């Protein structure tokens, strides 16, 4: 069966769902080069652009989330669900997949629902410490649930669970550039400790504002900064750092492997993939979760590390006040740094993409 393996993958809405899906697809193709892989996404969402860039075809469903408050869009929701189930049925009928994979997001719901009804093997991957609504709804009907954190039997049937961790980009799982080369790349001093500030792909306004307010205090700790701002606070950040040679500001950092290699400490949001990358890079980090993330999952992701003495956390509402204090504590306490770094190993799953791909291939042999 594996010689012409056909796989449908759905995941989207955010990078946290899309990039693991792409990593799984790449890993399956490494093991079975002629596997035929088709993605299914939600029309108008980020995956419709990112998946083709990664070299895979994608079909869009007319689906979106259910708003928690009353909106006119909610009136369309039942029609979108019915339309998506009909289209998912048609896609599955034409493509005839051997296995269907979901990594979360709106489109994976209808696709995996239809596949499980047709007794086609199904697998979902949950990136977060607190699962999204789509994966929670699908848990009873799918064959296998790959998760990224321990103790997930609270949400999923224990016999279906397999802990794989989160698949991340190869260049970050195995960082090649040296610290010296990376500091040169960012025009930074070889003798200073470096703080990397990242707010996810969009930047993080509230984190940036806290850094702007406390920039002098951070530089007084003899730190230099690599600061990814995103677009909305780029100008404000640049203005605050005028004539400060120890601050390198970027709207977006392409060479994240070098940013991690250059850094000694990190301030970050607590999205599942950001955390997985920081774990792989083995850096002590302070997490400032995005409070508006669905089901506050970023706080739950960060707390998994905090409870394992593998990271620190600041609430976004307290960032202005707490940031200089917590950074000072981390920078000046080398024992704390070592504790965090050694405890990160418990959370590191370097073979996540391969492990998930193996589970996918196993399902097709049944």
ZINORLIN-V836139 format. One line per field, one symbol per residue. ss: DSSP state (H for helix, E for strand, - for the rest). psi: psi as a letter, one per 40 degrees, with the letter a starting at -180 (. if undefined). burial: 1 if it has 24 or more other C-alpha atoms within 12 Angstrom, else 0. A space follows every 10 residues. Layout:
ss: ???
psi: ???
burial: ???
This chain:
ss: -HHH-EEEEE ----HHHHHH HHHHHHHHHH H----EEEEE EE----HHHH HHH---EEEE E--------- -HHHHHHHHH HHHHHHHHHH HHHHH---EE EE---HHHHH HHHHHHH--- EEEEEE---- --HHHHHH-- ---EEEE--- -HHH---HHH EEE------H HHH-----HH HHHHH----- --EEEEEE-- ----HHHHHH HHHHHHHHHH --EEEEEE-- ---HHHHHHH ------EEEE -----HHHHH HH--EEEE-- -HHHHHHHHH H--EEEE--- ---HHHHHHH HHHHHHH--- -EE--HHHHH HHHHHHHHHH HH-HHHHHHH HHHHHHH--- -HHHHHHHHH HHHH--
psi: dedfhhhhhh hadidddddd dddddddddd dgdehhhhih ahheiddddd dddeeiiihh igiiihidih iddddedddd dddddddddd dddddgidih hheiidddcd dddddddefh hihihhdieh iidddddedd eidihhieii feeddihdee hhhdahhihd eddghdiidd dddddefihd eiihhhhhfi deihdddddd dddeddddde efiihhhhea ddeddddddd eheheehhhi dhhdgddddd ddidiihiif iddddddddd efihihhgih deihffdddd dddddddefe iiihiddedd dddddddddd degddddddd ddedddehge fddddddddd dddee.
burial: 0100111111 1111111111 1111111110 0100111111 1100111111 1000011111 1111100000 0000000001 1001101110 1100111111 1111111111 1111110001 1111111111 1111110111 1111111111 0100111001 1111111111 0110100010 0110010110 0111111111 1111111111 1101100110 1011111111 0011001101 1000011111 1110011111 1111111111 1111111111 1111111111 1001001111 1111110011 1111110011 0111011101 1000011111 1011111111 1111111111 101100
